[in-house]
Amino acid sequence: MDEHLRRQLTAWEEDDEARRSWLARYTPAHDSQPVRSSPPGVVPTGKGPVPARRPDAPIATDLLQEYFDAQARSRHLDLAARSLQSQGEGFYTIGSAGHESNAAVALALRPTDPALLHYRSGGFYCARAAQVPGGTPVEDVLHSLTASTRDPISGGRHKVFGHAGLSIIPQTSTIGSHLPRAVGLAFSLGRAKALGRSTSWPDDAVVVTSFGDASMNHSTTIGALNAAGYCSHQGVPLPLLLVCEDNGIGISTTTPPGWTEAVLGGLPGIGYLAADGADPAQALTIAAAAAARVRRERRPLVLHLKTVRFMGHAGSDAEIGYRSTRDILGDYARDPLLRTAAALIEDGASAGDVLSRYEEIGSAVRKSAEAVHGTPRLRTAREVMSPLTARDPDAERETAATRAPSRETIFAGKLPEDGPALTLAGSINAALIDLLAAHPGALVFGEDVAKKGGVYGVTRGLRKRFGAQRVFDTLLDEQTILGTALGASLAGLLPIPEIQYLAYVHNAEDQLRGEAGSLAFFSNGQYRNGMVVRIAGLAYQRGFGGHFHNDNSVAALRDIPGLVLAVPSHPAEAPGLLRACAGLAAGSGKVCVFLEPIALYHTRDRQEGDGRWLAPYRPPSADADEFCRARLHGDGEDLLILTYGNGVRMSSRVAADLRAEGISARLLDLRWLNPLPEEDILAQARTASRILIVDEGRRTGGIAEPLMALLTDHRVQTPVARVCGEDSYIPLGPAASTVLVTEERIAQAARDLCQAG
């Protein structure tokens, strides 16, 4: 491919007629605009027609040269990636060759427009970096390819296109998973402006995100496009430019002709423009029209950019195994770099000058590639994980302890701490009111949280107090809820989304695992996703159950690096824990999940009529909770019970009964399930006579397993037993008790353990 370009330019230098003959044979695939029922030669903009530039219309020489330079740098970087890999110095070969026309998108935008990019965005990256004084696109990409600690975005953790100074938010090998975040960011820029909140970007910023034609078919992409259209349909500002880079093939699977146009051209609420990436005039003109339209109208638009793919999917992909030689060579006629070279020659440059410029750029890239040999790399697990473990405790405490000066007004003169004792649901509701009052950038959103006040009434009254801009219902899609949170956090807001049931989060788990959890890691802490995801979950609901409303599995959440998981068990605990999570989110950018036991929402008693599952409200700054600290109840010496959530109430009831049998127990409420409060666990375990783990989760993947491993790793010799849920989905009705932890099972395990020791 590289040699083909050189030969072609050399032939054109020797014989200009050869260039004209080559151009005459070339027929652009998108010669006319495949747009919705528009007159020929007209691009729809929504505010009057803008004439489409003819493929042979002139482009300013300096813009065309800038475009060529970005494309050439990207092409030579792809060649360098293969060379570095062959020398054992490079570790990534998914290239951008054939997609370099995405540089036109960068040139149509500003370097202050946030970008979430497809992994073939080398042209875009090189073009944007050139827009910023001192930009070093070649060195940036080479350091990323070689896993160098000098990589300006990931610090040597992965090959990503990203740079905080260029407003490029890193994504890795994305199959559309970044699109919900892009929708969320575009939404949140408008929402922040409506709330009078400043963000990291200008008020008229456009969010750009790109994806491939194969990725377009992924449910995540379809969901994001639906969410964008849903907002647009309601007139919600959403300045989002969606760029589909269509090379017609996904690894080895060909996209059916016309499918991409049919899908993207018929999206309700989303504009559509198309351009042939092999036609520089068309690509530059239509990209500029698309960006200007989104910036002006604040509505989403798809730019369908037709491209080709050179050198296979990646270095290990031998495309000759699934494509004919004729097809592969046929794509050379649509080489965007060669077409831009032809346009420069048409503009007055000589083929020799263009070839010299190409070789000059190639020489500079090769020289830079040689310079990265032996680059410093991450050497320890601590270095690798540092973005996941970084914290700012002072900022966390400040956020958690902040009291709104107008609390009396917000609570209509009836402060909750002066009122009667509250249930778990009531204490969470009051804590949310305090958070929203203290932090003007806090948002509460999800399914049914606004007008209805939540399925269990936990968010009741919030919309009335704080308005529909800050407390709002979303469409029924957990992926969009979490994507909105991801975007809101990037906009500098404090998102507190609700997932209605624990089982529902699995529909969108990758938004936590692949997007939220990874951002700080892949940006070396330069970007973070501070949020508090409230999830109603766990089991033991009476009269309403089945798996989807009684999910007791937390393994998927605990498996996400850096994610914080807190579980309140009592109304006395909930406000402090929730505020601690808000502090972690706002102060340290942590992704927090606040898992609320549904069965305890409205529980009032430990034993019937005793009111011991009610508690006075703990206002902000009142003995603030510390991150990852457990809470001890009782001082029994015969038995230590380690538990959480519903297990706290069940175990405390059992402990009361065991006391009558002469067995004294103390109970450690873990409260934090990820990371576990290891210091407090070990301190209690080392002085315990016996340890019983009560885990309402499943036997496999539950909390009991890491607890037992912790005790073993630290050589705790105390006898240990566990009571767990079974490895089963939870059935409907009374049969649920057969697979869940019961008080009877806890009591019997305690007796057996004490009798054995």
N, C-alpha and C positions, 0 to 999 in steps of 0.2 A: 504493500500500500504506500509506504513512504517512497520507495523507489519509483512506483508508478507516477506519483505526483512530480517527482524530479524529472522523469523522462518527459512528461507532458509539458511541463514548463520549458524544458530545453527545446522540445520540438516547436513550441510556439515562438520562442526566441528566434529560431532559425527560419521559421516560415509562418507568417501571420495568417496566411490563408488556412493553415492547419487548425488554428484556433477558431476561425470563423466557421470552418466546416464542422468542427466538434460542437460548437454552440448551436449550429443549425440542426444537428442530429438530436440535440438534447430537448426533450419535451418535459417540462415540469409536471410532476404528478398532481400538484394543486395549482394549476395555471389560473383557474378562476376560483372565486371564493365560494366554498360550499356552505353558505350561510342561509338562515331561514328566509325563504321567499323574498330575497332582496333583488333589486334590479341588477343586471350585469355590471360589474365594475364598481359596485357600491358596498361599503362595509357598514353594517348597522351599528349605531352607537347608542341609540336610545334618545338622543337629543339632536336629531337631524342627521342626514347622511354625510359621511366623509368619503370622498372619492378614494378608491383603492389605487395605490401606485402601480403603474404598469411594471412588469418584470424588468423592462429595459430602461425605466426612468432613472435619472441620475440621483446618486446619493452623495452628500458632501464628502470630499476626498478625505478629510481628517477623520470623519466617522468611519468611513470604509477602511481606512488604514488601521484605526483602533480595533475595529472588528476583526480584521485579518490577523493582527498581532495576537489578540486573545485566543483566536482559534489555533494559530500556529503554536503558541506556548502550550496549550492544552494537548495538542497532538504530540508534540515532542515529550511532554511529561508522560503520556501513555507509553511511548516507546522506551523512555527511561525506566518506567516501572517494570517492564519486561526484562530489561537489561539488569537492573538491580536485583531482581528475583533470581536470575541465572547466576549471579555472583554471590548469592546468599546474604545480600544486604537489604533487599526489599521483601515485603510480605503481603502485597496486595496488588492485584492486576485487573480488577474490574475497571475498565477504562471508559473514556468519553468519546473515543474516536467515532466519527460519524454524527455525533450529537453536538458538535461544536457550535451549531447555530443557536444554542441556548445563550450564547454570549449576547445575542440581540436583545434578549429579555433583560439582562443586566444593564445594557446600555440604555434601555428605555426607562429604567428605574433610577432611584437615587441610592447612594450607599447607606442612607439612613432608613431605607425600607427593609423591615425584617424579612429574612428569607429562610425557608425550610426546604432543603433541596433534595432532589433525586440523586442517586449515587453516580450518575453520568453527567455531572454538572461542572466539568472542568472548564469549559468555555465560559460559563457564567462566572465562576470563581475568578478566573484570570481577568475577565473584563471588569468585574467589580473592584478587584484589588488595584487595578490601574486607575480607577476613579479617585482613589485616596492617595494623597501625597505620601511617599515612603512605602507604598504597598510592595510586598515581595511575594507574589503568587508562586513563583517557581520554587523558591526556598521553602515556603509554607508547605506546599504539596509534597515536596521531596522529604522533608522531615516527617510528615505524616506517613508517607509510604514506608519509611524505614523505621517506624516506631521510635522516633527520636524524642528525647525529653525536651528538645527545642521546638517541637511541634507547637505552634501558637495556640491551638485549641484544645487538643486532648492531652498534651504533655506526654505523648508516647503511648497512649492506651489503645488507639485504634486509628485506622485510616478513615478520616471524616472530612467533609467539606464544612468548615466552620471557622469563624473568626469573630470575636466580640467586637473588634474595631471596625468590622465590615458589616455588622448586624446580620451575620449568617449564623443561625442557630444549628448546631450539629445534629445530623441524623446518620444512622449507619445502616447500610444495605436495606433500605426501607422498601417494604411492599405495601405502601400506602398507610402505614401505621402513624406517620407524622401528620396526616391530613386532618384528623380531628383536632389536634393541637393548633394547626394553622387556622382552622375555622374558629376555634376558641379564642385565639389571639386577635383575629380580625374583629370578632364580636366584642372582646374585652376592650379594645382600643376605643370603640364607640361608646361602650358602657362607662369606661373611665372618664371620657370626655363629658358625658352626661352628668356624672357625679362630681365634676370639677376636680378630678384627680389627675395628677401629672404621671406620665409614663416615660419610658426610656426612648420613646420615638416621637417625632413631630406629630402634631394634630392631624395632618393630612397624609400620614404615612399609609402606604399600601403594603399589605402582607402578600408575599409571593410564595407559592409552593409548587413543586414539580413532581411528576410521577410518570411512569411508563404506561404504554397501552395495555400491556399484560396486567400490570398492577391495577389498572382501571376496573378489572373484573373482581378484584378482591372485595369481600364484604365490608372491610374497613373503609375502603375508598368510596364504595357506594353509599355507605352510611354517612360519611363526611359530606359528600355531594348533596345527599338528601337534607342534611342539617343546614347546609348553606342555603339551599333553595327554600327551606322551611322559614328561615329567618328573613330572606329576601321577600318572600311572599307576604310576610307581615309588616314589611317596611322597616325592619330592624337594620340599622347601618352595619354593613359587613364588607369592608374594603379588601377583598380577597381576589388575587389573580392566580388562577389555577392553570398550570402549564402542563399539558399532556404531551410528552415527548414520544411520538409514535414511530417506532422503527419497524413495526409490523411483526415482531417476533418476541416471544418470551422464552428465553434460553433456547429451546429447540421447537417450541410450539408456535405455529403461525397464527396470527390474528386473522379471522375471516375478513375478507375485503368488505369495507363499508360498515363494519360493526362499530368501530370507534366513533365514526362520524354520527352514526345512528343514535348511539347512547349519549354522547356529549352534546350533540346538536338539539336534543329534545328534553333537556333538563329544565323543569319548571323553575322560574325565578332566577336562572343563571344565564347570562349572556354567552354568546359563542362566536369566536372568530377563528379562522384557520389560516395557516401560512405554510408555505413550502420552505423548509429549512435549507434546501439546496439552492434557493433563490435569495441572494443576499438583500436585494432591494425589497422584495416582498417581506422577508423575515424582519428586517429592520423597521419598515414602515408599519406593518401590522402590529408588531410588538409595541411600538411607540403608541399606536392608537389604542391598543388594549390597556396599557398602563395608564394613559391619560383618562380613559373612560372610567376605569375603576377609581382613580383618584378623585375625579369630579363627582361621580354619582354615588360613591360609597356602596356599591352593589357588586356582588361576585360575578366573575366572568371567566370562562374557560378559553384559553388560547391553545388550539390544537396545532401543534408544531410537528410537521412531518419530517422525520429524520431517517437515517440509515444507521446500521451498526457494523463497524469494522472490527476485525480481530476476535470475533466470537464474543460469547458472554463474558469470559474471563480467560486468564492465561491457561487454565486447565481444560478449556472447552475447545474441542476440535470440531468446528462447525461443518467441516467437509463430510462428517458422518451423517448429517441430516439436511444439508443444503447442497445443491448442485454447484459445480464450478461456474457454470454460466450465470446463475443467480448471484453468486458472490462477486464475480467480476462485474456483473451488470450494475451493482451498487456503486462501483467506482465512478460511473458517470454522474452520480448524485453526491459526490464528495463535496461537502459544503466548503471545505478549505480551497479546493480547486475552483469552485464556482466563484468564491470571493476573489481569488487570484485573477480570474478572467474579468471580473468587474473592475478591478484595479487597472488592468491593462486597457480595458475599454475607456477608463477614465484618463488615460494618458501615460501610465507607467509602462515601462518595458517589461517583457517577460523575464529578462535577465535581472532587472532590479527586484522584481517580486521574488524570484528564486534566491537571489542574494539575501534578501530580508529573511526568507524562510530558513536559509542555512545559517544566517547570523543568530537567529533565535535558537536554532537547534544546537549550535556550538555553545551558546551560553547555558542552555539547559544541561548539556552533557558535562560541561565544566562544573556546574553546580552539583550535578549528580556524583561526580568524582569526589567533591569536597565533603559529601555526607558519609563517605566510607568511614566506618569506625565511630559513628556518632554515638553519644552517650544514650543509654537506655535505662529504663526502670529496672532495678535490681532486687528489690525486696517486696514482699507482700504488703508491708506497711506503706511503702511508696505508692504501690499500685492502688491501694484502697483509701488513700488519704482523702480524696474528695467525698467518699462515702462516710467517713468518720468525723470530718471536720465539723466543729460546732463553735458557736459564740454564746457561751452561757450567760454573759451579762445582757446581751440583747434578748435572749430567751426570757430571762427573768423580768426584764423591763416590759416586754409584751404581755407576759402572763399576769403581771401585777397591775397593769394599767386600769385605772378606774375612770369612767366618764364623769366629767364635772357635772353633768346634768342627769345623774342617775335618778334623782327624785322625780324629775319631769318625765323621764322615759318610763318609769314604773308608776306614773300617775300618782305619786305621793305615797305609794304603798310598797316600800322596799321589801323584797322577799325575805331578807334576814329578820325582819321585824314581824313577819307573819307566821302562820302555823308551819309545822314540819311538813316537808315535801316528799313526794314519791320520787323514784328515779327519773321518770319522765318529767315531772315538775322541776326537778333540780337542773336537768339538762336544758329545759326550756328557759329557765331564768339565767343560766350561764350563757346561752346563746344571745339573749337580750343584752347582757352585759358586754359580750364580745362585740356585737354589732354597734353598741353605743360607744364603746371605747375606741373602736377602730373603724373609721369612716370608709376604709377600703375593703372591709369584710363583706362578702356576699354569701347568702344561703340560697341554694337552688337544688332542684331535683324534681322527681315525679311527685306531684300532689303535695308539695311542701308549702305552697303559698296560700291559695284560697282555702283549701281543705285543712291546712295546718298539719299535714302528715297523716298517714294511715292510723297512727297511734296518738295523734294530738301533740307530738313533741314539739312541732314548730308552730303551734297554734298562736295566733296573734302577732307573729313577727312581721308579716306583710303589712298589717294595719299600722304598726308602729314605725316601720322603716321604709315602706313604700315598695312599689313593684320594680323599681330599678335595682334594689338590693336584695329582695326576697322574691324569687320568681320560679314558676313552674317551667319545666323543660319538656321537650318531646320524650316519648317513651323509648329511650335508647341509652343504656348505660355507657356505651362508648362515647356518645356525644356529651353526656354529663361529665365524664372524666376528661374528655378533650377540652371542654369549656374550662374546667378547672386548670388544666395545663396551660391554656392560653391566658387565663386570668392571672395566674402566678407570674408569667412572663411580663404581663402588663403592670406588675407591681401591686396587684390587689391581693387580698387574703381570701381565697376561695374556701368555702365550707360546703362542699356538695354532699348530698345524701344519696346513697344507694339503698333502695327500699328494702331489700332483703339480701342476706349474705350470699345466697345461691345465685343471685342476679349478677354479682360482680364478676363471675366467671365468664359471662358473655363478653366482657370487655377487659379481661385481666391483663391483656398485653398493653393496654394504656397505662397500667401501673408498672408492669414488669419491663416492657421494652421501651417505654417512653419516659414515664415519671422517674422510675428508679435509675435510669441510665444517664439522664441529662447531665447531672453534676459530674458523673464519672467521665463521660466523653467530652466534657468541656473543661475538665480540670477545675471544677468549681466555679467557673466564670458565669455559668447559667445554672439556676436552680428552680425547683418546682414546689416551693413551699405551699402546702395545702393541708387541710384536715378533712379527710373523707369519713363522714359519718355513715356507718352501716348498721342497720337493724339486723340482728342475727342470733345465732345459737338456738337451742331447742326449748322444749318444755312448755310451749303454748298449750293451753287447754281449750278444746273445742274447735281448734283451727290449726290444721297442721299439714302433714305431708312434707316431703323433702324440700320443696321450694320455699316453705315458710318456717322450716325447722332445720336449717343446715348447721351442722356442728363442726365443720372442717375448717381449720385455719391454716392448713399446711401450705396452700398456694400463696397466702399472704406472707407467711414467715420465710418463704423461700426467696423473696425479692431482696437483693442486697440494698442495705441502707434504709429500707422501709421501717417505720416505727409503728408498732401495734399496741394499743392500750385498750383494756377492757375494764369498765367500771362494774362493780358488783353491788354498790349501795349508794343511796342518794348523798351520803356524806362524802363519798369519794369523787363522784362524777364532776362537780364544778371544777375542782382543783386539777383533775386529770385533763379535762377538756381545755382548760386554760394553759396547762403545761404543753399540750399538743399545739395550741395556737402559738405559744412562745417558740417551740421548736420550728414551726412552719415559717413564721414571720422573722424570727431572729436568726435562724440557721438554715433556712430553706429546705427543711426536712419534709419528706412525704410521710404524712401521718394518717393512720387509720384508727378511728375511734369506734370500736365494736361494741354496740349496746345490746345487752341481753333483753330480748323482747319480753320474755316471761317475767322479768323483774320490773318492767316499766311502771306498772300500777300496783305492784305488791306493797302491802302495808305492814304485814306482820311476819315475824319469824315463827312464833307459835301463835295460834289463833287469838286475836284480840290484844296482843301485847304491843302493837305499834312499833316494833323494833326495826322494821324496814322503812321507816320514815326518818327524816333528819332535818334539822334546821339548815337553812341555806348558808353556804359559805361564800361570802362576797369576795370580789377581787382583793388581793393583797393579804387576805386572812390566811396565815400559815400556808404559804404557797407550796404546792407539791413539787418535789424534785423529780427530775427525769430518772426513770429506771430504779425507783426505790419501792420496795414491797411494804406492805402494812401488816404488822403483827397484831393478832387478837388473842387474848388469854395468856396464861402462863403455865399451862399444864406441863408436867415433866414426863409423863408416860408416852406421849405420842405427839409428833409434829405432823400436821396435815398441810401439804402444799397444794394450793388450788387457786381457782379464779372464777369469775363470772357466776353462773348459777351454782357452781360447786361451793362457793362461799356460803350461801344460804343453806344449802343441803347439809354441808359439813358442820356448820354451826349448830344446826338442829340435832344432828347426830351426836356432836360433842356434848350437848346438854344431856342427852339420854345416857351417854356413856359415863358421865360423871356420877349418875345414880348407881352405876354398876362398879364404881371404884376406879374407873380409868380417867385420868386427867389428860386433857389434850390442849394444845395451843394450835392456832391456825395462822398460816402465813398467806395472805392474799397477794398473789404475784403482781396483779394490776398491769404490769408491762410484760407482754408476751414476745415482743421482738424489739430490742434485745431483751433477754431475760435479766432480771435483777440479781445477777450472780453473786454479788457481794453479800446481799442480805440472805440469799438462800444458803450460802455456805456458812455464814455466821450462825444461823439457826441450826443447820444440819450438824455442825460439829459439836453442838451441845445437846443434841437430841438423843433420846434412848431408842426411838424407832421413828421411821418416816413413812407416811402413807401419802401417796400422790393421788389426788382425785382429779381426773382429767375428763371433762365432759365431751371432749373431742374423741376422734377415732383412735383405736389402738395403734394403727399404722399412720405415722405422720402427725400424731397429736403432740401435745406438750409433754406428756410423760416420757417420751423417748429422749428428748434433749435434756430433761431434768435428770434422768437416770445416767445419761452419758456424763453430765456435769459432775455428778457425785462420784462416778467412777474415775473420771480424769483427775479429780482432786483427792482421790484415795480416802474418801469418807467411808468408814467401815461400818457405819450404822446399818442395821437391818432395814431394808426398803421393800415396800410392796406398792402396787398400783391398782387403781380401779379406773377403767376406761370405757368409753363407748365402743361398740363393735364396729368392725369394718363393713358398714352397711349404710345404704340410704335409709332415711327415716320413714317408716310407713305411716299411713293415716290411721288415726284412732288409737285404741288401747294397745295395739301391737307395738307402738312406739317404745313402750317401756321395756320391751324385750331386748332392744339394742342400745338403750341409753343407760347412763349411770343412774342408779336409784339410791335412795337413802338406805334401803335395806342392804344393798350391796356394799355401801360404804361402811355401815355398822359391822357387817360380818367380816369384812376385810380388816377392820380395826381390831376386832376381837381376836381373829386368827393371828394377827401380827403380834399382839400383846401376849397371847398365850404361848406362842412359839418362842418368844424371847424372855 
